[in-house]
């Protein structure tokens, strides 16, 4: 499984050659390029839907704006503008899980018509929700062999077995389905039942951990390691070493 490091400093992409994951929200006001022309960078762009819907109850970045940013920065993969299904999101929109799924499907169908790098996202709450959404895509003629984002797992995978149950249900219904896990926490990344069924996953949990530090220990001028690339890369190294190994001790003790 490929692990992509979540990043809110887009210029890092031109500095270190690892898989990166960047929100469109970090690119809205960016004028220049992120890395030199011709440099082959493995990265993926996210719609930033969680923060937008949580704050506004809708997307503040229009579809046309999103497509324009894709054209300007050229990510190899960009996920559609999906609609998360946590209860707080449903309260914000006043809609149901099914309606959020329908909006997510509509976003993919519309955006993929204009742009070949856009990928669909599966949404839901229960495993059955996700399987139903996958069938909805299949019924719409969507290529089920492509990569699908797996939404609404980042905010709850520290407390239950949701990611494991969801990916198992999806693979049972669609054997070999290719999935990317959004914002997976280490307990899910340690679980081979999850990682063996994912093609890729991302996380930027390093930033919240770095924010808890009283002083950056890498010699930079920051007050914490929340924006420290050195800390982010070291955190990534420990996480990658523990993926699928149930190596909880080494991760929990990583507080430098």
Secondary structure by P-SEA (a helix, b strand, c coil): cbbbbbbcccccccccccbbbbbcccccccccccccccccccbbbbcaaaaaaaccccccccaaaaaaaaaaccccbbbcccccccaaaaaaacccaaaaaaaaaaaaaaaaaacccbbbbbbbccaaaaaaaaaaaaaaccccccccccccccccccccaaaaaaaaaaaaaccbbbbbbccccccccccaaaaaacccccccaaaaaaaaccccccccccccccccaaaaaaaaaaaaaaccccaaaaaaaccc
